Amino acid sequence: MEVSADLNFLDYAKLESAAVELQPFQHRIVTDVILPERVSSVSAGFPPMLVRGSFPPRDLKCGAAFLGLVAELESSRFRCVVSKKFEVELEPYPTVVTARGICTVKHDGKIHPDLPDKIVTVLLYLNESWDDRRGRLRLLRSASLEDYFVEIPPLMGTMLIFKRCDWSWHGFEPLDAARRSLQLNWVTS
């Protein structure tokens, strides 16, 4: 697996200036977080996926730029920005990174607040377009998909970061479609 030599994929000015919303749970949404000159190479390097599921990038056939983006998400620079914004020390915790490319009505979109072993979740969407109303992630006030306070289209370079809590409910209207994303979690073990 060849990884891009430099870690210069993310717009840190946007990451550092975006406010953390506190209600109903700590989160922030940053659009166009991938540098414009990197979008096409990241998109081209997204691994082909023919089945649903979450897969570690090391187990997939990824392009160098895609792997460079993954490496940057796992970098100390990115970790420090997230730690500072969410006022949580993430350095002692390991990360888990997975890529998703397919979602199905039967298995995906279910409402949940993430498992307790997750500390902070980062979702980075990598779809060049998204016209369907379904598949847009909803951040929820309760365990009802209709009780949402924001709906996030899974468009290229849109990043959601949130601090996991018992009420960090999220989900989406399910569909059978390609829906590309990267997920990074800092976990307790």
C-alpha positions as CSV (number, residue, x, y, z in Angstrom):
1,M,0.0,0.0,0.0
2,E,1.6,3.2,-1.1
3,V,0.6,6.2,1.0
4,S,0.9,9.8,-0.3
5,A,4.2,11.3,1.0
6,D,2.7,14.4,2.6
7,L,-0.1,15.0,5.0
8,N,-1.7,18.0,3.5
9,F,-5.3,17.1,2.6
10,L,-7.4,19.0,5.2
11,D,-8.2,22.7,5.5
12,Y,-7.0,23.4,9.0
13,A,-8.2,27.0,9.0
14,K,-11.8,25.6,8.6
15,L,-11.3,22.9,11.2
16,E,-9.9,25.4,13.7
17,S,-12.5,28.2,13.1
18,A,-15.7,26.0,13.1
19,A,-17.6,26.3,16.3
20,V,-18.6,23.4,18.5
21,E,-22.3,23.3,19.0
22,L,-23.2,22.2,22.5
23,Q,-26.9,21.3,22.1
24,P,-28.3,18.8,22.2
25,F,-24.9,17.2,22.2
26,Q,-21.4,18.4,21.3
27,H,-20.8,18.4,17.6
28,R,-19.4,20.4,14.7
29,I,-20.0,20.2,11.0
30,V,-17.3,21.4,8.6
31,T,-18.0,21.5,4.8
32,D,-15.4,21.4,2.1
33,V,-12.8,20.3,4.6
34,I,-10.7,18.5,2.0
35,L,-8.4,21.0,0.1
36,P,-9.8,21.6,-3.4
37,E,-6.6,20.5,-5.1
38,R,-6.9,17.1,-3.3
39,V,-10.5,16.3,-3.9
40,S,-10.1,14.5,-7.3
41,S,-7.1,12.4,-6.1
42,V,-8.9,11.4,-2.9
43,S,-12.0,10.5,-4.8
44,A,-10.1,8.5,-7.4
45,G,-8.2,6.6,-4.6
46,F,-11.4,5.5,-2.8
47,P,-11.4,1.7,-2.8
48,P,-13.9,-0.2,-4.9
49,M,-16.5,-1.7,-2.7
50,L,-19.1,-4.1,-3.8
51,V,-20.6,-5.2,-0.5
52,R,-21.9,-3.2,2.5
53,G,-19.9,-3.0,5.7
54,S,-17.2,-1.1,7.4
55,F,-13.6,-2.0,6.4
56,P,-10.2,-1.0,7.6
57,P,-8.4,0.8,4.8
58,R,-5.4,-1.5,5.2
59,D,-7.7,-4.4,4.0
60,L,-8.8,-2.6,0.8
61,K,-7.2,-1.6,-2.5
62,C,-6.9,2.2,-1.9
63,G,-5.1,4.8,-3.9
64,A,-2.1,6.7,-2.4
65,A,-4.1,10.0,-1.9
66,F,-6.9,8.2,-0.1
67,L,-4.4,6.5,2.2
68,G,-2.7,9.9,2.8
69,L,-6.0,11.3,3.9
70,V,-6.5,8.4,6.3
71,A,-2.9,9.0,7.7
72,E,-3.7,12.7,8.2
73,L,-6.9,11.8,10.1
74,E,-4.8,9.7,12.4
75,S,-2.1,12.3,12.7
76,S,-1.2,14.2,15.9
77,R,-2.0,17.5,14.2
78,F,-5.6,16.4,13.6
79,R,-5.9,14.8,17.0
80,C,-4.7,18.0,18.7
81,V,-7.3,20.1,16.8
82,V,-10.2,17.8,17.8
83,S,-8.9,17.5,21.4
84,K,-8.7,21.3,21.8
85,K,-12.1,21.9,20.3
86,F,-13.9,19.3,22.3
87,E,-11.8,19.8,25.5
88,V,-11.0,16.1,25.8
89,E,-7.5,14.6,25.9
90,L,-7.4,12.0,23.1
91,E,-3.7,11.2,23.0
92,P,-3.8,8.1,25.2
93,Y,-6.6,6.5,23.2
94,P,-6.3,4.4,20.1
95,T,-8.1,5.1,16.9
96,V,-10.2,2.9,14.7
97,V,-10.6,3.9,11.0
98,T,-13.1,2.3,8.6
99,A,-14.3,3.0,5.1
100,R,-17.8,2.4,3.9
101,G,-19.0,2.4,0.3
102,I,-22.4,0.7,0.2
103,C,-25.5,1.0,2.4
104,T,-28.6,-1.1,2.4
105,V,-32.2,-0.6,3.6
106,K,-32.0,-3.7,5.7
107,H,-28.8,-2.9,7.6
108,D,-28.0,0.8,7.6
109,G,-29.3,4.1,8.9
110,K,-30.6,2.8,12.2
111,I,-30.8,5.3,15.0
112,H,-28.2,5.0,17.7
113,P,-25.9,7.1,20.0
114,D,-22.7,5.1,19.3
115,L,-21.3,2.5,21.7
116,P,-19.9,3.6,25.1
117,D,-16.3,2.7,24.2
118,K,-16.3,5.4,21.6
119,I,-15.1,8.8,22.8
120,V,-15.2,11.0,19.7
121,T,-16.5,10.1,16.3
122,V,-15.4,11.7,13.0
123,L,-17.4,11.1,9.8
124,L,-16.0,12.3,6.6
125,Y,-18.2,12.0,3.5
126,L,-16.8,11.4,0.1
127,N,-19.7,11.4,-2.4
128,E,-19.3,13.7,-5.4
129,S,-23.0,14.4,-5.5
130,W,-26.1,13.5,-3.4
131,D,-29.6,14.2,-4.7
132,D,-31.6,11.7,-2.7
133,R,-33.4,12.9,0.4
134,R,-32.6,9.5,1.9
135,G,-29.1,8.8,3.2
136,R,-28.7,12.2,4.7
137,L,-27.4,11.9,8.2
138,R,-29.8,13.3,10.8
139,L,-28.6,14.5,14.2
140,L,-31.4,13.9,16.6
141,R,-32.9,15.2,19.8
142,S,-34.3,11.8,20.7
143,A,-34.5,8.3,19.3
144,S,-36.9,9.4,16.6
145,L,-35.7,9.9,13.1
146,E,-38.3,12.8,12.7
147,D,-36.9,14.6,15.7
148,Y,-33.8,16.0,14.0
149,F,-32.2,19.3,14.4
150,V,-29.8,19.1,11.4
151,E,-29.6,17.0,8.3
152,I,-26.2,16.5,6.7
153,P,-26.0,15.5,3.0
154,P,-23.0,13.0,2.6
155,L,-21.2,15.3,0.1
156,M,-17.5,15.2,-0.6
157,G,-15.5,16.9,2.1
158,T,-18.3,17.3,4.6
159,M,-17.1,16.3,8.1
160,L,-19.1,15.7,11.2
161,I,-17.2,15.4,14.6
162,F,-19.1,14.7,17.7
163,K,-18.4,13.7,21.3
164,R,-20.2,10.5,22.1
165,C,-22.8,10.6,24.9
166,D,-25.9,8.6,25.8
167,W,-28.1,11.1,23.8
168,S,-25.9,11.6,20.7
169,W,-28.6,10.1,18.6
170,H,-28.1,9.9,14.8
171,G,-29.3,8.0,11.8
172,F,-30.6,8.3,8.3
173,E,-33.5,7.2,6.1
174,P,-32.1,4.0,4.7
175,L,-31.6,3.2,1.0
176,D,-29.8,0.8,-1.2
177,A,-27.0,2.9,-2.7
178,A,-23.4,3.7,-2.9
179,R,-22.6,6.0,0.1
180,R,-18.9,6.7,0.5
181,S,-17.5,7.7,3.9
182,L,-14.6,7.4,6.3
183,Q,-15.1,7.0,10.0
184,L,-12.6,7.6,12.7
185,N,-13.2,6.9,16.3
186,W,-11.0,7.4,19.4
187,V,-11.9,4.5,21.6
188,T,-11.3,3.4,25.1
189,S,-9.8,0.1,24.1
